[in-house]
């Protein structure tokens, strides 16, 4: 497995990483891996049902009714 060394990090950034790692009960190295994985994986795709369930309830069904207009003569 590859290794990555990051140099010249400000001390406050290292302290923040260690604090975040402790919050998640991980080592700083594991937390660093998790941050990289989340950043590079991209957004999680949501299922259609999840997206539809998140649509707010606005208006009444009648507000969205389509009237059929017969264009044929």
mmCIF file of the N, C-alpha and C atoms, coordinates in Angstrom:
data_MODEL
# 
_entry.id   MODEL 
# 
loop_
_atom_site.group_PDB 
_atom_site.id 
_atom_site.type_symbol 
_atom_site.label_atom_id 
_atom_site.label_alt_id 
_atom_site.label_comp_id 
_atom_site.label_asym_id 
_atom_site.label_entity_id 
_atom_site.label_seq_id 
_atom_site.pdbx_PDB_ins_code 
_atom_site.Cartn_x 
_atom_site.Cartn_y 
_atom_site.Cartn_z 
_atom_site.occupancy 
_atom_site.B_iso_or_equiv 
_atom_site.pdbx_formal_charge 
_atom_site.auth_seq_id 
_atom_site.auth_comp_id 
_atom_site.auth_asym_id 
_atom_site.auth_atom_id 
_atom_site.pdbx_PDB_model_num 
ATOM 1   N N  . UNK A 1 1  ? 0.846   -1.169 0.000   1.00 0.00 ? 1  UNK A N  1 
ATOM 2   C CA . UNK A 1 1  ? 0.000   0.000  0.000   1.00 0.00 ? 1  UNK A CA 1 
ATOM 3   C C  . UNK A 1 1  ? 0.897   1.240  0.000   1.00 0.00 ? 1  UNK A C  1 
ATOM 4   N N  . UNK A 1 2  ? 0.484   2.278  -0.684  1.00 0.00 ? 2  UNK A N  1 
ATOM 5   C CA . UNK A 1 2  ? 1.275   3.500  -0.802  1.00 0.00 ? 2  UNK A CA 1 
ATOM 6   C C  . UNK A 1 2  ? 1.266   4.303  0.488   1.00 0.00 ? 2  UNK A C  1 
ATOM 7   N N  . UNK A 1 3  ? 2.305   5.116  0.636   1.00 0.00 ? 3  UNK A N  1 
ATOM 8   C CA . UNK A 1 3  ? 2.394   6.014  1.779   1.00 0.00 ? 3  UNK A CA 1 
ATOM 9   C C  . UNK A 1 3  ? 2.405   7.441  1.267   1.00 0.00 ? 3  UNK A C  1 
ATOM 10  N N  . UNK A 1 4  ? 1.907   8.338  2.086   1.00 0.00 ? 4  UNK A N  1 
ATOM 11  C CA . UNK A 1 4  ? 1.849   9.748  1.743   1.00 0.00 ? 4  UNK A CA 1 
ATOM 12  C C  . UNK A 1 4  ? 2.405   10.548 2.909   1.00 0.00 ? 4  UNK A C  1 
ATOM 13  N N  . UNK A 1 5  ? 3.349   11.413 2.637   1.00 0.00 ? 5  UNK A N  1 
ATOM 14  C CA . UNK A 1 5  ? 3.915   12.254 3.682   1.00 0.00 ? 5  UNK A CA 1 
ATOM 15  C C  . UNK A 1 5  ? 3.526   13.699 3.361   1.00 0.00 ? 5  UNK A C  1 
ATOM 16  N N  . UNK A 1 6  ? 2.994   14.376 4.329   1.00 0.00 ? 6  UNK A N  1 
ATOM 17  C CA . UNK A 1 6  ? 2.593   15.775 4.157   1.00 0.00 ? 6  UNK A CA 1 
ATOM 18  C C  . UNK A 1 6  ? 3.507   16.623 5.033   1.00 0.00 ? 6  UNK A C  1 
ATOM 19  N N  . UNK A 1 7  ? 4.211   17.545 4.397   1.00 0.00 ? 7  UNK A N  1 
ATOM 20  C CA . UNK A 1 7  ? 5.176   18.370 5.119   1.00 0.00 ? 7  UNK A CA 1 
ATOM 21  C C  . UNK A 1 7  ? 4.661   19.793 5.280   1.00 0.00 ? 7  UNK A C  1 
ATOM 22  N N  . UNK A 1 8  ? 5.292   20.492 6.204   1.00 0.00 ? 8  UNK A N  1 
ATOM 23  C CA . UNK A 1 8  ? 5.069   21.933 6.420   1.00 0.00 ? 8  UNK A CA 1 
ATOM 24  C C  . UNK A 1 8  ? 3.624   22.277 6.761   1.00 0.00 ? 8  UNK A C  1 
ATOM 25  N N  . UNK A 1 9  ? 3.014   21.460 7.603   1.00 0.00 ? 9  UNK A N  1 
ATOM 26  C CA . UNK A 1 9  ? 1.662   21.766 8.070   1.00 0.00 ? 9  UNK A CA 1 
ATOM 27  C C  . UNK A 1 9  ? 1.741   22.697 9.269   1.00 0.00 ? 9  UNK A C  1 
ATOM 28  N N  . UNK A 1 10 ? 0.871   23.677 9.324   1.00 0.00 ? 10 UNK A N  1 
ATOM 29  C CA . UNK A 1 10 ? 0.837   24.547 10.501  1.00 0.00 ? 10 UNK A CA 1 
ATOM 30  C C  . UNK A 1 10 ? 0.437   23.737 11.749  1.00 0.00 ? 10 UNK A C  1 
ATOM 31  N N  . UNK A 1 11 ? 1.005   24.111 12.886  1.00 0.00 ? 11 UNK A N  1 
ATOM 32  C CA . UNK A 1 11 ? 0.741   23.387 14.127  1.00 0.00 ? 11 UNK A CA 1 
ATOM 33  C C  . UNK A 1 11 ? -0.745  23.373 14.486  1.00 0.00 ? 11 UNK A C  1 
ATOM 34  N N  . UNK A 1 12 ? -1.454  24.464 14.190  1.00 0.00 ? 12 UNK A N  1 
ATOM 35  C CA . UNK A 1 12 ? -2.881  24.508 14.536  1.00 0.00 ? 12 UNK A CA 1 
ATOM 36  C C  . UNK A 1 12 ? -3.679  23.504 13.698  1.00 0.00 ? 12 UNK A C  1 
ATOM 37  N N  . UNK A 1 13 ? -3.246  23.251 12.473  1.00 0.00 ? 13 UNK A N  1 
ATOM 38  C CA . UNK A 1 13 ? -3.910  22.260 11.629  1.00 0.00 ? 13 UNK A CA 1 
ATOM 39  C C  . UNK A 1 13 ? -3.675  20.846 12.162  1.00 0.00 ? 13 UNK A C  1 
ATOM 40  N N  . UNK A 1 14 ? -2.466  20.575 12.589  1.00 0.00 ? 14 UNK A N  1 
ATOM 41  C CA . UNK A 1 14 ? -2.139  19.272 13.169  1.00 0.00 ? 14 UNK A CA 1 
ATOM 42  C C  . UNK A 1 14 ? -2.933  19.067 14.468  1.00 0.00 ? 14 UNK A C  1 
ATOM 43  N N  . UNK A 1 15 ? -3.020  20.112 15.266  1.00 0.00 ? 15 UNK A N  1 
ATOM 44  C CA . UNK A 1 15 ? -3.783  20.024 16.519  1.00 0.00 ? 15 UNK A CA 1 
ATOM 45  C C  . UNK A 1 15 ? -5.262  19.762 16.231  1.00 0.00 ? 15 UNK A C  1 
ATOM 46  N N  . UNK A 1 16 ? -5.800  20.424 15.196  1.00 0.00 ? 16 UNK A N  1 
ATOM 47  C CA . UNK A 1 16 ? -7.206  20.217 14.833  1.00 0.00 ? 16 UNK A CA 1 
ATOM 48  C C  . UNK A 1 16 ? -7.432  18.785 14.353  1.00 0.00 ? 16 UNK A C  1 
ATOM 49  N N  . UNK A 1 17 ? -6.478  18.244 13.596  1.00 0.00 ? 17 UNK A N  1 
ATOM 50  C CA . UNK A 1 17 ? -6.578  16.864 13.129  1.00 0.00 ? 17 UNK A CA 1 
ATOM 51  C C  . UNK A 1 17 ? -6.573  15.901 14.312  1.00 0.00 ? 17 UNK A C  1 
ATOM 52  N N  . UNK A 1 18 ? -5.684  16.118 15.256  1.00 0.00 ? 18 UNK A N  1 
ATOM 53  C CA . UNK A 1 18 ? -5.611  15.250 16.426  1.00 0.00 ? 18 UNK A CA 1 
ATOM 54  C C  . UNK A 1 18 ? -6.879  15.343 17.271  1.00 0.00 ? 18 UNK A C  1 
ATOM 55  N N  . UNK A 1 19 ? -7.415  16.536 17.388  1.00 0.00 ? 19 UNK A N  1 
ATOM 56  C CA . UNK A 1 19 ? -8.648  16.725 18.152  1.00 0.00 ? 19 UNK A CA 1 
ATOM 57  C C  . UNK A 1 19 ? -9.814  16.006 17.471  1.00 0.00 ? 19 UNK A C  1 
ATOM 58  N N  . UNK A 1 20 ? -9.888  16.147 16.152  1.00 0.00 ? 20 UNK A N  1 
ATOM 59  C CA . UNK A 1 20 ? -10.953 15.478 15.406  1.00 0.00 ? 20 UNK A CA 1 
ATOM 60  C C  . UNK A 1 20 ? -10.803 13.958 15.503  1.00 0.00 ? 20 UNK A C  1 
ATOM 61  N N  . UNK A 1 21 ? -9.571  13.478 15.422  1.00 0.00 ? 21 UNK A N  1 
ATOM 62  C CA . UNK A 1 21 ? -9.313  12.043 15.535  1.00 0.00 ? 21 UNK A CA 1 
ATOM 63  C C  . UNK A 1 21 ? -9.760  11.523 16.900  1.00 0.00 ? 21 UNK A C  1 
ATOM 64  N N  . UNK A 1 22 ? -9.426  12.253 17.951  1.00 0.00 ? 22 UNK A N  1 
ATOM 65  C CA . UNK A 1 22 ? -9.815  11.841 19.298  1.00 0.00 ? 22 UNK A CA 1 
ATOM 66  C C  . UNK A 1 22 ? -11.339 11.806 19.436  1.00 0.00 ? 22 UNK A C  1 
ATOM 67  N N  . UNK A 1 23 ? -12.012 12.755 18.817  1.00 0.00 ? 23 UNK A N  1 
ATOM 68  C CA . UNK A 1 23 ? -13.481 12.812 18.862  1.00 0.00 ? 23 UNK A CA 1 
ATOM 69  C C  . UNK A 1 23 ? -14.091 11.561 18.227  1.00 0.00 ? 23 UNK A C  1 
ATOM 70  N N  . UNK A 1 24 ? -13.426 11.034 17.187  1.00 0.00 ? 24 UNK A N  1 
ATOM 71  C CA . UNK A 1 24 ? -13.918 9.848  16.488  1.00 0.00 ? 24 UNK A CA 1 
ATOM 72  C C  . UNK A 1 24 ? -13.242 8.554  16.962  1.00 0.00 ? 24 UNK A C  1 
ATOM 73  N N  . UNK A 1 25 ? -12.473 8.645  18.041  1.00 0.00 ? 25 UNK A N  1 
ATOM 74  C CA . UNK A 1 25 ? -11.758 7.480  18.595  1.00 0.00 ? 25 UNK A CA 1 
ATOM 75  C C  . UNK A 1 25 ? -10.848 6.812  17.558  1.00 0.00 ? 25 UNK A C  1 
ATOM 76  N N  . UNK A 1 26 ? -10.105 7.629  16.834  1.00 0.00 ? 26 UNK A N  1 
ATOM 77  C CA . UNK A 1 26 ? -9.183  7.146  15.818  1.00 0.00 ? 26 UNK A CA 1 
ATOM 78  C C  . UNK A 1 26 ? -7.811  7.760  16.048  1.00 0.00 ? 26 UNK A C  1 
ATOM 79  N N  . UNK A 1 27 ? -6.815  7.164  15.413  1.00 0.00 ? 27 UNK A N  1 
ATOM 80  C CA . UNK A 1 27 ? -5.490  7.793  15.404  1.00 0.00 ? 27 UNK A CA 1 
ATOM 81  C C  . UNK A 1 27 ? -5.526  8.953  14.418  1.00 0.00 ? 27 UNK A C  1 
ATOM 82  N N  . UNK A 1 28 ? -4.563  9.851  14.539  1.00 0.00 ? 28 UNK A N  1 
ATOM 83  C CA . UNK A 1 28 ? -4.481  10.971 13.601  1.00 0.00 ? 28 UNK A CA 1 
ATOM 84  C C  . UNK A 1 28 ? -4.276  10.450 12.180  1.00 0.00 ? 28 UNK A C  1 
ATOM 85  N N  . UNK A 1 29 ? -3.505  9.392  12.042  1.00 0.00 ? 29 UNK A N  1 
ATOM 86  C CA . UNK A 1 29 ? -3.265  8.809  10.719  1.00 0.00 ? 29 UNK A CA 1 
ATOM 87  C C  . UNK A 1 29 ? -4.555  8.248  10.103  1.00 0.00 ? 29 UNK A C  1 
ATOM 88  N N  . UNK A 1 30 ? -5.339  7.539  10.913  1.00 0.00 ? 30 UNK A N  1 
ATOM 89  C CA . UNK A 1 30 ? -6.615  6.995  10.423  1.00 0.00 ? 30 UNK A CA 1 
ATOM 90  C C  . UNK A 1 30 ? -7.587  8.121  10.084  1.00 0.00 ? 30 UNK A C  1 
ATOM 91  N N  . UNK A 1 31 ? -7.602  9.147  10.902  1.00 0.00 ? 31 UNK A N  1 
ATOM 92  C CA . UNK A 1 31 ? -8.494  10.282 10.626  1.00 0.00 ? 31 UNK A CA 1 
ATOM 93  C C  . UNK A 1 31 ? -8.095  10.957 9.317   1.00 0.00 ? 31 UNK A C  1 
ATOM 94  N N  . UNK A 1 32 ? -6.804  11.092 9.092   1.00 0.00 ? 32 UNK A N  1 
ATOM 95  C CA . UNK A 1 32 ? -6.293  11.671 7.849   1.00 0.00 ? 32 UNK A CA 1 
ATOM 96  C C  . UNK A 1 32 ? -6.765  10.843 6.655   1.00 0.00 ? 32 UNK A C  1 
ATOM 97  N N  . UNK A 1 33 ? -6.686  9.509  6.756   1.00 0.00 ? 33 UNK A N  1 
ATOM 98  C CA . UNK A 1 33 ? -7.162  8.637  5.686   1.00 0.00 ? 33 UNK A CA 1 
ATOM 99  C C  . UNK A 1 33 ? -8.656  8.827  5.439   1.00 0.00 ? 33 UNK A C  1 
ATOM 100 N N  . UNK A 1 34 ? -9.426  8.924  6.526   1.00 0.00 ? 34 UNK A N  1 
ATOM 101 C CA . UNK A 1 34 ? -10.878 9.091  6.385   1.00 0.00 ? 34 UNK A CA 1 
ATOM 102 C C  . UNK A 1 34 ? -11.223 10.431 5.721   1.00 0.00 ? 34 UNK A C  1 
ATOM 103 N N  . UNK A 1 35 ? -10.513 11.479 6.086   1.00 0.00 ? 35 UNK A N  1 
ATOM 104 C CA . UNK A 1 35 ? -10.752 12.793 5.479   1.00 0.00 ? 35 UNK A CA 1 
ATOM 105 C C  . UNK A 1 35 ? -10.443 12.744 3.982   1.00 0.00 ? 35 UNK A C  1 
ATOM 106 N N  . UNK A 1 36 ? -9.313  12.142 3.625   1.00 0.00 ? 36 UNK A N  1 
ATOM 107 C CA . UNK A 1 36 ? -8.961  12.021 2.205   1.00 0.00 ? 36 UNK A CA 1 
ATOM 108 C C  . UNK A 1 36 ? -9.982  11.176 1.450   1.00 0.00 ? 36 UNK A C  1 
ATOM 109 N N  . UNK A 1 37 ? -10.385 10.057 2.039   1.00 0.00 ? 37 UNK A N  1 
ATOM 110 C CA . UNK A 1 37 ? -11.365 9.181  1.388   1.00 0.00 ? 37 UNK A CA 1 
ATOM 111 C C  . UNK A 1 37 ? -12.673 9.919  1.144   1.00 0.00 ? 37 UNK A C  1 
ATOM 112 N N  . UNK A 1 38 ? -13.161 10.641 2.131   1.00 0.00 ? 38 UNK A N  1 
ATOM 113 C CA . UNK A 1 38 ? -14.426 11.371 1.983   1.00 0.00 ? 38 UNK A CA 1 
ATOM 114 C C  . UNK A 1 38 ? -14.311 12.485 0.950   1.00 0.00 ? 38 UNK A C  1 
ATOM 115 N N  . UNK A 1 39 ? -13.174 13.166 0.939   1.00 0.00 ? 39 UNK A N  1 
ATOM 116 C CA . UNK A 1 39 ? -12.992 14.284 0.008   1.00 0.00 ? 39 UNK A CA 1 
ATOM 117 C C  . UNK A 1 39 ? -12.870 13.811 -1.435  1.00 0.00 ? 39 UNK A C  1 
ATOM 118 N N  . UNK A 1 40 ? -12.247 12.670 -1.645  1.00 0.00 ? 40 UNK A N  1 
ATOM 119 C CA . UNK A 1 40 ? -11.976 12.207 -2.999  1.00 0.00 ? 40 UNK A CA 1 
ATOM 120 C C  . UNK A 1 40 ? -13.035 11.256 -3.552  1.00 0.00 ? 40 UNK A C  1 
ATOM 121 N N  . UNK A 1 41 ? -13.866 10.737 -2.699  1.00 0.00 ? 41 UNK A N  1 
ATOM 122 C CA . UNK A 1 41 ? -14.905 9.798  -3.129  1.00 0.00 ? 41 UNK A CA 1 
ATOM 123 C C  . UNK A 1 41 ? -16.020 10.529 -3.865  1.00 0.00 ? 41 UNK A C  1 
ATOM 124 N N  . UNK A 1 42 ? -16.252 11.782 -3.539  1.00 0.00 ? 42 UNK A N  1 
ATOM 125 C CA . UNK A 1 42 ? -17.338 12.529 -4.160  1.00 0.00 ? 42 UNK A CA 1 
ATOM 126 C C  . UNK A 1 42 ? -18.633 12.337 -3.406  1.00 0.00 ? 42 UNK A C  1 
ATOM 127 N N  . UNK A 1 43 ? -19.650 13.056 -3.825  1.00 0.00 ? 43 UNK A N  1 
ATOM 128 C CA . UNK A 1 43 ? -20.927 12.967 -3.117  1.00 0.00 ? 43 UNK A CA 1 
ATOM 129 C C  . UNK A 1 43 ? -21.593 11.602 -3.307  1.00 0.00 ? 43 UNK A C  1 
ATOM 130 N N  . UNK A 1 44 ? -22.279 11.187 -2.281  1.00 0.00 ? 44 UNK A N  1 
ATOM 131 C CA . UNK A 1 44 ? -23.011 9.923  -2.303  1.00 0.00 ? 44 UNK A CA 1 
ATOM 132 C C  . UNK A 1 44 ? -24.276 10.102 -3.146  1.00 0.00 ? 44 UNK A C  1 
ATOM 133 N N  . UNK A 1 45 ? -24.540 9.142  -4.023  1.00 0.00 ? 45 UNK A N  1 
ATOM 134 C CA . UNK A 1 45 ? -25.765 9.188  -4.830  1.00 0.00 ? 45 UNK A CA 1 
ATOM 135 C C  . UNK A 1 45 ? -26.944 8.798  -3.962  1.00 0.00 ? 45 UNK A C  1 
ATOM 136 N N  . UNK A 1 46 ? -28.024 9.558  -4.081  1.00 0.00 ? 46 UNK A N  1 
ATOM 137 C CA . UNK A 1 46 ? -29.219 9.269  -3.296  1.00 0.00 ? 46 UNK A CA 1 
ATOM 138 C C  . UNK A 1 46 ? -30.205 8.471  -4.138  1.00 0.00 ? 46 UNK A C  1 
ATOM 139 N N  . UNK A 1 47 ? -30.977 7.619  -3.491  1.00 0.00 ? 47 UNK A N  1 
ATOM 140 C CA . UNK A 1 47 ? -32.006 6.846  -4.178  1.00 0.00 ? 47 UNK A CA 1 
ATOM 141 C C  . UNK A 1 47 ? -33.183 7.762  -4.521  1.00 0.00 ? 47 UNK A C  1 
ATOM 142 N N  . UNK A 1 48 ? -33.873 7.429  -5.597  1.00 0.00 ? 48 UNK A N  1 
ATOM 143 C CA . UNK A 1 48 ? -34.996 8.245  -6.047  1.00 0.00 ? 48 UNK A CA 1 
ATOM 144 C C  . UNK A 1 48 ? -36.036 8.422  -4.943  1.00 0.00 ? 48 UNK A C  1 
ATOM 145 N N  . UNK A 1 49 ? -36.346 7.366  -4.232  1.00 0.00 ? 49 UNK A N  1 
ATOM 146 C CA . UNK A 1 49 ? -37.333 7.453  -3.149  1.00 0.00 ? 49 UNK A CA 1 
ATOM 147 C C  . UNK A 1 49 ? -36.925 8.442  -2.077  1.00 0.00 ? 49 UNK A C  1 
ATOM 148 N N  . UNK A 1 50 ? -35.634 8.489  -1.782  1.00 0.00 ? 50 UNK A N  1 
ATOM 149 C CA . UNK A 1 50 ? -35.109 9.425  -0.787  1.00 0.00 ? 50 UNK A CA 1 
ATOM 150 C C  . UNK A 1 50 ? -35.269 10.869 -1.267  1.00 0.00 ? 50 UNK A C  1 
ATOM 151 N N  . UNK A 1 51 ? -34.995 11.090 -2.556  1.00 0.00 ? 51 UNK A N  1 
ATOM 152 C CA . UNK A 1 51 ? -35.142 12.431 -3.131  1.00 0.00 ? 51 UNK A CA 1 
ATOM 153 C C  . UNK A 1 51 ? -36.604 12.844 -3.138  1.00 0.00 ? 51 UNK A C  1 
ATOM 154 N N  . UNK A 1 52 ? -37.474 11.939 -3.557  1.00 0.00 ? 52 UNK A N  1 
ATOM 155 C CA . UNK A 1 52 ? -38.904 12.259 -3.609  1.00 0.00 ? 52 UNK A CA 1 
ATOM 156 C C  . UNK A 1 52 ? -39.465 12.526 -2.216  1.00 0.00 ? 52 UNK A C  1 
ATOM 157 N N  . UNK A 1 53 ? -39.021 11.774 -1.229  1.00 0.00 ? 53 UNK A N  1 
ATOM 158 C CA . UNK A 1 53 ? -39.509 11.963 0.140   1.00 0.00 ? 53 UNK A CA 1 
ATOM 159 C C  . UNK A 1 53 ? -39.067 13.310 0.708   1.00 0.00 ? 53 UNK A C  1 
ATOM 160 N N  . UNK A 1 54 ? -37.989 13.878 0.168   1.00 0.00 ? 54 UNK A N  1 
ATOM 161 C CA . UNK A 1 54 ? -37.476 15.146 0.667   1.00 0.00 ? 54 UNK A CA 1 
ATOM 162 C C  . UNK A 1 54 ? -38.178 16.358 0.052   1.00 0.00 ? 54 UNK A C  1 
ATOM 163 N N  . UNK A 1 55 ? -39.022 16.133 -0.959  1.00 0.00 ? 55 UNK A N  1 
ATOM 164 C CA . UNK A 1 55 ? -39.737 17.244 -1.582  1.00 0.00 ? 55 UNK A CA 1 
ATOM 165 C C  . UNK A 1 55 ? -40.765 17.772 -0.591  1.00 0.00 ? 55 UNK A C  1 
ATOM 166 N N  . UNK A 1 56 ? -40.749 19.080 -0.336  1.00 0.00 ? 56 UNK A N  1 
ATOM 167 C CA . UNK A 1 56 ? -41.697 19.619 0.646   1.00 0.00 ? 56 UNK A CA 1 
ATOM 168 C C  . UNK A 1 56 ? -43.134 19.571 0.129   1.00 0.00 ? 56 UNK A C  1 
ATOM 169 N N  . UNK A 1 57 ? -44.058 19.478 1.058   1.00 0.00 ? 57 UNK A N  1 
ATOM 170 C CA . UNK A 1 57 ? -45.481 19.470 0.726   1.00 0.00 ? 57 UNK A CA 1 
ATOM 171 C C  . UNK A 1 57 ? -45.937 20.911 0.563   1.00 0.00 ? 57 UNK A C  1 
ATOM 172 N N  . UNK A 1 58 ? -46.071 21.359 -0.676  1.00 0.00 ? 58 UNK A N  1 
ATOM 173 C CA . UNK A 1 58 ? -46.477 22.743 -0.945  1.00 0.00 ? 58 UNK A CA 1 
ATOM 174 C C  . UNK A 1 58 ? -47.722 22.743 -1.816  1.00 0.00 ? 58 UNK A C  1 
ATOM 175 N N  . UNK A 1 59 ? -48.733 23.409 -1.371  1.00 0.00 ? 59 UNK A N  1 
ATOM 176 C CA . UNK A 1 59 ? -49.951 23.528 -2.159  1.00 0.00 ? 59 UNK A CA 1 
ATOM 177 C C  . UNK A 1 59 ? -50.832 22.302 -2.074  1.00 0.00 ? 59 UNK A C  1 
ATOM 178 N N  . UNK A 1 60 ? -51.936 22.408 -2.760  1.00 0.00 ? 60 UNK A N  1 
ATOM 179 C CA . UNK A 1 60 ? -52.912 21.324 -2.818  1.00 0.00 ? 60 UNK A CA 1 
ATOM 180 C C  . UNK A 1 60 ? -52.772 20.625 -4.159  1.00 0.00 ? 60 UNK A C  1 
ATOM 181 N N  . UNK A 1 61 ? -53.239 19.402 -4.228  1.00 0.00 ? 61 UNK A N  1 
ATOM 182 C CA . UNK A 1 61 ? -53.143 18.665 -5.484  1.00 0.00 ? 61 UNK A CA 1 
ATOM 183 C C  . UNK A 1 61 ? -53.822 19.417 -6.627  1.00 0.00 ? 61 UNK A C  1 
ATOM 184 N N  . UNK A 1 62 ? -54.911 20.107 -6.333  1.00 0.00 ? 62 UNK A N  1 
ATOM 185 C CA . UNK A 1 62 ? -55.643 20.842 -7.368  1.00 0.00 ? 62 UNK A CA 1 
ATOM 186 C C  . UNK A 1 62 ? -54.783 21.957 -7.987  1.00 0.00 ? 62 UNK A C  1 
ATOM 187 N N  . UNK A 1 63 ? -53.847 22.490 -7.209  1.00 0.00 ? 63 UNK A N  1 
ATOM 188 C CA . UNK A 1 63 ? -52.982 23.548 -7.718  1.00 0.00 ? 63 UNK A CA 1 
ATOM 189 C C  . UNK A 1 63 ? -52.095 23.053 -8.858  1.00 0.00 ? 63 UNK A C  1 
ATOM 190 N N  . UNK A 1 64 ? -51.895 21.761 -8.924  1.00 0.00 ? 64 UNK A N  1 
ATOM 191 C CA . UNK A 1 64 ? -50.989 21.198 -9.915  1.00 0.00 ? 64 UNK A CA 1 
ATOM 192 C C  . UNK A 1 64 ? -51.716 20.396 -10.995 1.00 0.00 ? 64 UNK A C  1 
ATOM 193 N N  . UNK A 1 65 ? -53.021 20.447 -10.974 1.00 0.00 ? 65 UNK A N  1 
ATOM 194 C CA . UNK A 1 65 ? -53.802 19.691 -11.954 1.00 0.00 ? 65 UNK A CA 1 
ATOM 195 C C  . UNK A 1 65 ? -53.629 20.301 -13.336 1.00 0.00 ? 65 UNK A C  1 
ATOM 196 N N  . UNK A 1 66 ? -53.492 19.437 -14.331 1.00 0.00 ? 66 UNK A N  1 
ATOM 197 C CA . UNK A 1 66 ? -53.388 19.898 -15.714 1.00 0.00 ? 66 UNK A CA 1 
ATOM 198 C C  . UNK A 1 66 ? -54.744 19.752 -16.374 1.00 0.00 ? 66 UNK A C  1 
ATOM 199 N N  . UNK A 1 67 ? -55.136 20.789 -17.052 1.00 0.00 ? 67 UNK A N  1 
ATOM 200 C CA . UNK A 1 67 ? -56.397 20.726 -17.776 1.00 0.00 ? 67 UNK A CA 1 
ATOM 201 C C  . UNK A 1 67 ? -56.093 20.249 -19.190 1.00 0.00 ? 67 UNK A C  1 
ATOM 202 N N  . UNK A 1 68 ? -56.882 19.295 -19.649 1.00 0.00 ? 68 UNK A N  1 
ATOM 203 C CA . UNK A 1 68 ? -56.703 18.771 -20.993 1.00 0.00 ? 68 UNK A CA 1 
ATOM 204 C C  . UNK A 1 68 ? -57.394 19.713 -21.973 1.00 0.00 ? 68 UNK A C  1 
ATOM 205 N N  . UNK A 1 69 ? -56.645 20.214 -22.908 1.00 0.00 ? 69 UNK A N  1 
ATOM 206 C CA . UNK A 1 69 ? -57.198 21.075 -23.938 1.00 0.00 ? 69 UNK A CA 1 
ATOM 207 C C  . UNK A 1 69 ? -57.136 20.300 -25.242 1.00 0.00 ? 69 UNK A C  1 
ATOM 208 N N  . UNK A 1 70 ? -58.307 20.077 -25.820 1.00 0.00 ? 70 UNK A N  1 
ATOM 209 C CA . UNK A 1 70 ? -58.385 19.319 -27.064 1.00 0.00 ? 70 UNK A CA 1 
ATOM 210 C C  . UNK A 1 70 ? -58.136 20.262 -28.230 1.00 0.00 ? 70 UNK A C  1 
ATOM 211 N N  . UNK A 1 71 ? -57.023 20.073 -28.925 1.00 0.00 ? 71 UNK A N  1 
ATOM 212 C CA . UNK A 1 71 ? -56.644 20.943 -30.045 1.00 0.00 ? 71 UNK A CA 1 
ATOM 213 C C  . UNK A 1 71 ? -57.188 20.425 -31.369 1.00 0.00 ? 71 UNK A C  1 
ATOM 214 N N  . UNK A 1 72 ? -57.806 19.253 -31.337 1.00 0.00 ? 72 UNK A N  1 
ATOM 215 C CA . UNK A 1 72 ? -58.326 18.681 -32.595 1.00 0.00 ? 72 UNK A CA 1 
ATOM 216 C C  . UNK A 1 72 ? -59.697 19.247 -32.914 1.00 0.00 ? 72 UNK A C  1 
ATOM 217 N N  . UNK A 1 73 ? -59.940 19.498 -34.164 1.00 0.00 ? 73 UNK A N  1 
ATOM 218 C CA . UNK A 1 73 ? -61.275 19.972 -34.614 1.00 0.00 ? 73 UNK A CA 1 
ATOM 219 C C  . UNK A 1 73 ? -61.935 18.968 -35.518 1.00 0.00 ? 73 UNK A C  1 
# 
